[in-house]
Amino acid sequence: MTRINFKGVKTFARFMSLGLLVAAASCDTDVINPGPIDARFLDDPNAQAAMVNGAGRALSEALNWTGYTSAAIAREVHPSGSTGSFGITPEQQRGELLWDQVGTQWTTAHRARFMGDEAIRRIQALESADQDQTLLAQAHLYAGYTNRLLGEQMCQAVYDGGPAEANSDSHLQKAIEHFNSAASLGAGDIALAAAAGRASAHLMLGNWASAVADAGTIPAGFSYSARYFAIGDDTQSNRIYVAGKAQPYKAHSQIFTWIEQYNPETGGVANTDPRVSWRVSGENGDAASSCCGVIAWNPQTKYTNDDSPIELSSYEEMQLILAENEIMNNGDIGQGMAIINALRTAAGVATEAVPATQAEAMTLLKREHAIEMWLEGRRLPAMRRWQASGTPGDLQPLEQVSGDVAVGSHLSSRSLCFPIPESEVETNSNISASNVIFVTES
């Protein structure tokens, strides 16, 4: 649910206790979790770091849930049978995001939104001399990424028990506001990440001039990621890695995905293009899948441990914004392909010939987007954007909705965003079932 009452303060205090634990663990590995913190202590200037750490942790958890589930819908992974807590439900295996199955994705994302907003509010309420401007910039950055996630992934926006908005664009506008604050208050990686995050939010809104202006400021090699932890707690680990590792889930595979065709295995390892690497295990998934029976478990190897970070912004993403602008808005296919081929050269893979048509160039750009941003929770929003704008060019065959695995994916339809969940409708008097919007392609 989106509404925040006294329980929200308790939730914030629990996340703050985690923030204290993370901060202390950086200098002392023998730490005892202090447990929930009385909300009064959040007004202490010494609590600023813990509040901001808590907001960052909440963002990572939200990305965990939306990123993994949307990866299945976008065909970045193929389900290998598990439908349990780390599995892919039969409906999601068919490409459907149902309102009674997305409550956790909705709740974790809105909890992260509240955590970022509350951290900012409490820091700004302190005396000016007590405010840590670097931490305030970091809080705005986390809030920007959280609102970007909501704007990209949710079909609609709802704020704290209010009515449903027609779309999620207001989250993207709020993301831009937070990124503006992070850029002006912060420096170094915080300021660069704010510009990169802002570019992607502008892109989703169709503000091409602003997106291109920001994208062009990001230097080669830049990357900013959400953090995860290998501390024996699945809830703080990279969910995509945990769901796909050998024990106990084996929940997804690369079989029947476009990646299997694009990056074929040699000697059990598929790393000709290291950006979309996977391996052949010789084992099967832990159960039969609804579409295809028993599935060979051939897991991704982009993420290799519980604490593998998930990228939020990168130089490569920014270059793809510039390339798409050249192809679509400037009509310069050659320049757009030069940018794409520079990324491919940097990755150590073969370049592509310059195609004759805009549609062919966009097919290659869409593929490059899928490669560079694989398993980062960004593919489904891009599909939604391209469909809404009628952008030419095709997805890879095994990404496409076809209903026939012999010629494409097995999907007969695909949800393009997460609907308002049933739990929100049941607890929010300003929303009824008739207000819920489902966005699909078929």
QUISUL-V664592 format. One record per backbone hydrogen bond with DSSP energy under -1.0 kcal/mol. CO is the residue of the C=O (numbers start at 1). NH is the residue of the N-H. Records with the same first field share a line. If there is no record, write none. Layout:
CO=NH + NH
//
This chain:
5=8 + 9
6=10
7=11
8=12
9=13
10=14
11=15
12=16
13=17
14=18
15=19
16=20
17=21
18=22
19=23
20=24
21=25
24=27 + 28
29=31
38=41
39=42
40=43
41=44
44=47
45=48
47=51
48=52
49=53
50=54
51=55
52=56
53=57
54=58
55=59
56=60
57=61
58=62
59=63
60=64
61=65
62=66
63=67
64=68
65=69
66=70
67=71
68=72
69=73
70=74
71=76 + 77
78=253
80=287
82=88
84=87
89=93
91=96
92=95
95=415
98=101
99=422
102=106
103=107
104=108
105=109
106=110
107=111
108=112
109=113
110=114
111=115
112=116
113=117
114=118
115=119
116=120
117=121
118=122
119=123
120=124
121=125
123=126
127=130
132=136
133=137
134=138
135=139
136=140
137=141
138=142
139=143
140=144
141=145
142=146
143=147
144=148
145=149
146=150
147=151
148=152
149=153
150=154
153=418
157=165
159=162
168=171
169=173
170=174
171=175
172=176
173=177
174=178
175=179
176=180
177=181
178=182
179=183
180=184
181=185
182=186
187=190
188=192
189=193
190=194
191=195
192=196
193=197
194=198
195=199
196=200
197=201
198=202
199=203
200=204
201=205
202=207
203=206
206=208
207=211
208=212
209=213
210=214
211=215
212=216
214=217
215=218
219=222
222=315
224=312 + 313
226=310
229=231
233=236
234=237
236=229
238=242
239=243
240=244
241=245
243=251
245=250
251=80
253=78
254=257
258=262
259=263
266=269
268=280
269=266
270=278
273=276
277=301
278=270
283=297
289=293
293=289
295=285
296=298
298=254
299=279
305=308
306=238
310=226
313=224
314=318
315=319
316=320
317=321
318=322
319=323
320=324
321=325
322=326
323=327
324=328
325=329 + 330
326=332
332=336
333=337
334=338
335=339
336=340
337=341
338=342
339=343
340=344
341=345
342=346
343=347
344=349
345=348
357=361
358=362
359=363
360=364
361=365
362=366
363=367
364=368
365=369
366=370
367=371
368=372
369=373
371=374
373=376
378=382
379=383
380=384
381=385
382=386
383=387
384=388
385=389
386=391
396=399 + 400
400=409
404=407 + 408
411=402 + 403
414=441
418=155
421=425
422=426
423=427
424=428
428=431
432=435
433=436
439=416
441=414
//
